[in-house]
Amino acid sequence: MVADCYEQRSVVVTSNLEFGQWNQVFGNNRLTAALIDRLVHHAHILAFTGESLRLRQAMERSQHVTLTVHQPSGERPAST
């Protein structure tokens, strides 16, 4: 897809990984280098630092989750 769009269309890519870690995702250093080369050739790179709003919201939601275990009728919970 990137090769088809290269110098023809706009492409927006978001990632929470630095470029140096992309080879862990794609598994091939040469492929990853070629992909990054094409993406950054005419790119405007916006790097955001600081706390992740989505991560913070997920952590807040997880603190309010209550786990309920339903026992089939007539069965008693196992003793520990």
C-alpha positions in Angstrom: 0.0 0.0 0.0 2.8 2.4 0.9 4.6 1.7 -2.4 1.4 2.4 -4.3 0.8 5.7 -2.5 4.4 6.8 -2.6 4.6 10.4 -4.0 1.0 10.0 -5.3 -1.3 10.3 -2.2 -1.3 11.3 1.4 -0.7 8.7 4.0 -1.3 9.0 7.7 0.3 6.6 10.1 0.1 6.6 13.9 2.2 4.5 16.2 3.3 4.5 19.8 6.6 2.9 18.7 9.8 4.7 17.7 11.0 4.0 14.2 13.8 1.9 15.7 11.2 -0.6 17.1 9.2 -1.0 13.9 11.3 -4.0 12.8 9.8 -5.9 15.8 6.4 -5.5 14.1 7.3 -6.2 10.5 10.0 -8.8 11.3 12.3 -7.9 8.4 14.9 -5.1 8.7 15.1 -4.4 5.0 11.4 -4.2 4.6 11.1 -2.0 7.6 13.9 0.3 6.4 12.3 0.7 3.0 8.9 1.4 4.5 10.3 4.1 6.8 12.3 5.6 4.0 9.2 6.1 1.9 7.1 7.3 4.7 9.5 10.0 5.9 10.8 11.2 2.5 8.2 14.0 2.3 6.8 13.6 5.8 5.7 16.0 8.4 6.4 14.1 11.6 4.5 15.0 14.7 6.0 13.5 17.9 4.0 13.8 21.0 5.5 13.2 24.4 4.0 13.0 27.9 1.2 11.0 29.4 -1.2 9.1 27.2 -4.8 10.2 27.7 -6.1 6.9 26.4 -3.9 4.9 28.7 -4.9 7.0 31.7 -8.6 6.7 30.9 -8.2 2.9 30.5 -6.5 2.7 33.9 -9.2 4.7 35.6 -11.9 2.5 34.0 -10.1 -0.7 35.2 -10.1 0.6 38.8 -13.9 0.7 38.7 -14.5 -2.8 37.3 -16.1 -5.3 39.6 -15.7 -9.0 38.9 -18.8 -11.0 39.5 -18.7 -14.8 39.4 -22.1 -16.4 38.8 -22.5 -19.9 40.3 -25.0 -22.2 38.7 -28.1 -22.5 40.8 -27.8 -25.1 43.6 -24.0 -25.1 43.6 -21.9 -23.7 46.4 -18.6 -21.9 45.8 -15.6 -24.0 46.4 -13.9 -23.6 49.8 -10.3 -22.4 49.7 
